[in-house]
């Protein structure tokens, strides 16, 4: 059914409701927490990519004035980690692996204590590349007969594509402040999933979940790496227990870039077969995916997913092979696997378009998919990607000054690519409460706002349903003492919580207080998240310099609750994509295993000065169907 309240609040641009707190410095992040008697922690990390810890002595560090607690493998904690390892393991598998930790009265004293820890390492053989594929753990998916499809093709192209390992480099690093209130552990954590951290930390420490409380009021970015509990949370809790005082453990930039996730590098070999009219007869891919030393959990990197869904094709074979290496563990990074795969698949589609002498958009339209070929279901919005194509084509145009030939080494051209993404559908469980009284509303949920504007969007939904102004709605979130909310992952936060808040607000109109829960998605349809981009670039064919002039992006976002927030997300996503394409790459020395740019001096993220014109061509769907 359509909305039965006056439209206008949800769907209109509004500044962030927490904007004043942030620009005034009142917003408190994990590193801003200051509790009575608070200590500060630092971690001693492995200097070798693969080693056996033969000996460790922490006595000198413990004796340093101002040090209150030191923990290491000598404490014999029986806490499993990464399935095959321990919290402090005697076998160290990458530079940055945790060896010991210190809590002291200041960060400086904790830093001074680390060199006083005596540790002896036996170096072991290591790999920093793609030498060790785990063929027995490969994931294979297939439909139809790929070999027959290739034989039936008039044109077959075969290409190899590589994508590098990228580092998340959120503005705020991982970290927490841990304190014990009696037998209750409270963690002020920078996380995308407060309930996930509560569950995992409780399990590691052998506690009931109701004895762990996780609070995330504000956080400075995550991009996927903060979906799970990392070792620092348990280390801080153990140090706090031993010292009897709160302990803050915030990772420095180098530790952040070594130990708590990265986008996995890939090697993809792609074959496409097609008829002369452009109809695809076969898609065949094998993808090697570098996982690093451990499998930390969180969203899987699904590199083969988009090969199975983006284009209509009866014959598809896709294989994903994990590759272990003595580098930091790979973890979800903004559409994990799909970003890597869409680059390769779309590059191959461009090669096919050239071989067929076809317009690249026309080739894609010739193989347009209206059904989910994995689930054998129609999409809820079968025309959404087609509309994205049209918006991008209309906005990018063809500039008359484009030049691709002649003696001038500067060539200009326009590139196009589509994408889909398995996330974005939203899902239960997700709960919210709404309280209404005195003409004001209050939204209460356990969700964390990871910087995307969740506070604002949920307040807009509640205000519209309650029929009051946005300024009359407040929100309380980011605390596991609130109603359950899912991890902010898979582009699912608003799609999960929005319907719950709306249902709670509807109930509050009848009785002053309301509880809303997220219903299941329809079983007979598949929800698609997709989009398209066109990029105008100049390339100096003599120096290799690439200059991006303009990016046009159109995304299917469903109903847009706040166009201002959507535009910010599009600009941020494009900026991150430009960095991934042009400048960001973790560099590992193959002879030593050392990460050469685990900092923001040598690791180049895009700045405002680097950005081209970014055009957001996203449009909102007109109707909002009730859940």
KAPE-V131387 format. One record per helix or strand of 2 or more residues. SS is the DSSP state (hx for helix, st for strand). FROM is the first residue (numbers start at 0). TO is the last residue. Records with the same first field share a line. If there is no record, write none. Layout:
SS->FROM-TO, FROM-TO
This chain:
hx->18-23, 29-31, 58-62, 72-74, 106-113, 134-136, 145-150, 193-204, 208-210, 230-242, 252-258, 304-308, 337-355, 359-365, 383-395, 453-465, 469-471, 492-510, 562-581, 607-609
st->38-44, 50-56, 66-71, 79-80, 84-85, 90-91, 97-103, 117-122, 138-142, 154-162, 174-180, 183-188, 211-214, 246-249, 265-273, 279-291, 315-323, 370-371, 376-378, 409-420, 430-436, 439-443, 472-475, 512-516, 524-525, 528-539, 545-554, 612-615
